[in-house]
Amino acid sequence: MISKVGTKKINKFKVKKDDLRFRCKPEELSFKSTSELPGWEGTLDQKEAIDAIKFGLSIKNRGFNIFAVGMAGSGKTSTIQRLVKERASQEPVSKDVCYIYNFDAPLEPVALVLPPGKGKILEKLIKNLVKKLHRETPRILTTPAINRIRSEMSNKTRESMNDSLQYLMEEAKNRGIHIKVSEEGELVPAAMYKDKLITEDALSEFPEMSSDLIDIQKKLAKANLELVELSVDFEKKHRKMEKEMQETIEKEEKKLITPLIEEYIEEINEKFNFSNEVLDNYLKHLKTHYLDNYESFTDNDHGNDDSGLPQEAAEILMGAPVTEKEEIPIEFMVNVLIDRAKETCAPVYMEKMPNLSSLIGYLEYNDRHGILSTNHTLIRPGALHKASGGYLIIQANDVLTNPQSWLALKKALRHKEIRIEGLYDSSKIKIKGTVKPSPLSLNVKVILVGNSELYYLLHNHDEEFNRLFKVKSDFSTHMKRNSENIESLARFLGQIAREENYLPLSADAVSNIVEYASRLTNDRCLMINRTSILLNLLSESDFWAKERGEYKFIESKDIDKALAEKNKRHSRIEKLATREIKINHIVIKTSGEDIGQINGMAIYDLGDHAFGIPARISAITFAGKKGVVNIDREVNLSGNIHDKGSLIMVGYLANRFAQNYPMHFNASITFEQSYSTIDGDSASSTELLALLSSLSKIPIKQDFAVTGSVNQHGEIQAIGGVNEKIEGFFKICKLNKLTGDQGVIIPRSNIRNLMLNKDVVNAVKEGNFHVYAVSHIDEAIEILTGVKAGKRLKDRSWEKDSINYLVDKKIHEYSEKVRKLS
């Protein structure tokens, strides 16, 4: 006689109706609508993450940069921006950065760091200096005094030249050489012919060369050699006198213009009443350069290269097409890379596309006849320049997709300097050299924002990462469901509604969102705080509220409508699976009894949509030595976790029924009509129950579905997706018509995860559906069969006519048959 279980005992496993969905009652809120609530500028319970960020921002030691970890949409970036801006507002403005011409090494521009706003001032002062030099230099060099000096020096040189020429003429005469001045002003030998002096060029005019003319030609050739010999000394004296004259004039001119350049440079120094070695050295070189090249300031022709540079350097630096900017000599050009004139605090910069050039800066190139050239005025800043002295925020995934950027960022942080590299690409047009800007000192706090997978990938495989990013800020995906956080959530929703011109939310709508936020965490005591999900729901709810026509607030029904419409948009696969069950292509029974067959509950997570669907599991048992065979495992249609669950189930059977004698029997278990990979251990209890039914020959009620993992002691453990699984089976029961006997069995430890939809809750309240929660496999088998599980007696036997008694008996029978056959 089988031992039946009383209804009273079974009913004690029913989940209380209030535990099916942890309600947030509108009347318990302190407001009727969010329009009554004050504004919100905080975060949804991210205290630990915020404390970590504040610590990272406060500590100035090397390597204490920050990596903010969290799921997309958790509000990491907006929170970080707010905190960093608050910190930066209390810190001084960073400095200007300029690049100037390097007179000692023209291809290596010098970085000049100045107080904020001084860069543009210097650039303007140098431009004005050039204008003044262009205006004043010609005026000074054309005064009567300097003209008189030039005239005196010219006359003196001319007299000396005449004396030298006279000496040459007399010396030639002593040698019997006549000299004639050509039309070009050159001295040429001549000879007397028919009372006239003729030159060698005149001989070509005679039609015939007589013997006299040939003699004259020979004399002229000899005289030309002697004249060349005499002219060498004359030319030497001539050049010396010309040089002395130019040097004297130049010396006098420099005396006159030196006060000019000194006066203007002194004006610049007065504007910059602070000591700066780089600037002082630059102005000193500017003075020298001007005095050495002042002739270029006497007219408007700047095309000649009088810079004294090596030819290649001159071509590179001066090779760009003439533009309005290049009216100023390149030596006088100041490239203000970073101008902080309008800033009021330390910089906060977020680089959205951190490729190599946008991160560390780059060089622009001018294209002249297919050849690229550049100079210090074409240096362009990167994010590190813009953020230096402050804070740089970068999305980790963006910088890691470009390995060069990641390496450059680590190098810059490691050496605390920024180096801009030139363009070297053999596949492009020819590059005529390039400049190499001097490195710039870097002082920046970098905040990387990414997910946990990226963080641990870097942490475990990049040694430099651990030295450079020592502060981890871990953003949570949930918060406690208490009155304080509910109030914060309501204020947050109200603030967004005001900013986006949405309708305010009623207290009922906020309550609905609170319950939805709890459901997403799979824990009734928590709420999700991923702001992106909440913002999307709020936006869609506002749309449906306004679609109603007459409205004042976003109501609870608008939240339900938004969720339902979203589910409708994403549920195509779910509808296909449900249809297969409806037309009986996939067999799922929701009534009757069967031996060794049971309804499991599977969950499909497609990323944008998760849904539950029942899965039929069957088990058969017979004599043999193979033990339990999981068909899905044998054909490689199960994952490792599912396989582990199957092996644990075997451990449970051995622990219970193989203490007194060997356990020999065969069992075959499978997910019926399953053709894709199965994973997870949530079906291990279901498989065990089907196996116990097959061994005991006690049928299982088919109006139940079961989920839960089991350990080797038969204890039922929590699983994931409990709400979706229950709702999935309920939908199939409703499809086949609710009988009032249908229900589900879940682990007791999953009660805190229950946030079932309103259809299921109402069905349970009306007695049309049931939810049971168990802690042990014995409790589940009693609900499914109505038969006692049975307790072990003192003699190690089982309570007679119980499930365990029948299972033990059947295993013993199989084992004896195997022993006898062996």
Secondary structure, 3 states (H helix, E strand, C coil): CCCECCHHHHHCCECCHHHCECCCCHHHCCCCEHHHCCCCCCCCCCHHHHHHHHHHHHCCCCCECEEEECCCCCCHHHHHHHHHHHHHCCCCCCCEEEEECCCCCCCCCEEEEECCCHHHHHHHHHHHHHHHHHHHHHHHCCCHHHHHHHHHHHHHHHHHHHHHHHHHHHHHHHCCCEEEECCCCCEEEEEEECCEEECHHHHCCCCCCCHHHHHHHHHHHHHHHHHHHHHHHHHHHHHHHHHHHHHHHHHHHHHHHHHHHHHHHHHHHHHCCCCCHHHHHHHHHHHHHHHHCHHHHCCCCCCCCCCCCCHHHHHHHHCCCCCCHHHCCHHHCCEEEECCCCCCCCCEEEECCCCHHHHHCEECCEEECCEEECCHHHEECCHHHHHCCCEEEEEHHHHHCCHHHHHHHHHHHHHCEECCCCCCCCCCCEECCCCCCCCEECCCEEEEEECHHHHHHHHHHCHHHHHHECEEEECCCEEECCHHHHHHHHHHHHHHHHHCCCCCEEHHHHHHHHHHHHHHHCCCCEEECCHHHHHHHHHHHHHHHHHCCCCCCECHHHHHHHHHHHHHHHCHHHHHHHHHHHCCCCCCCCCCEECCEEEEEEEEECCCCEEEEEEEEEEEEECCCCEEEEHHHHCCCECHHHHHHHHHHHHHHHHHHCCCCCCCCEEEEEECCCCCCECCCCCHHHHHHHHHHHHHCCCEECCEEECCEECCCCEEECCCCHHHHHHHHHHHHHHHCCCCCCEEEEEHHHHHHCECCHHHHHHHHCCCCEEEEECEHHHHHHHHHCECCCCECCCCCECCCCHHHHHHHHHHHHHHHHHHHC
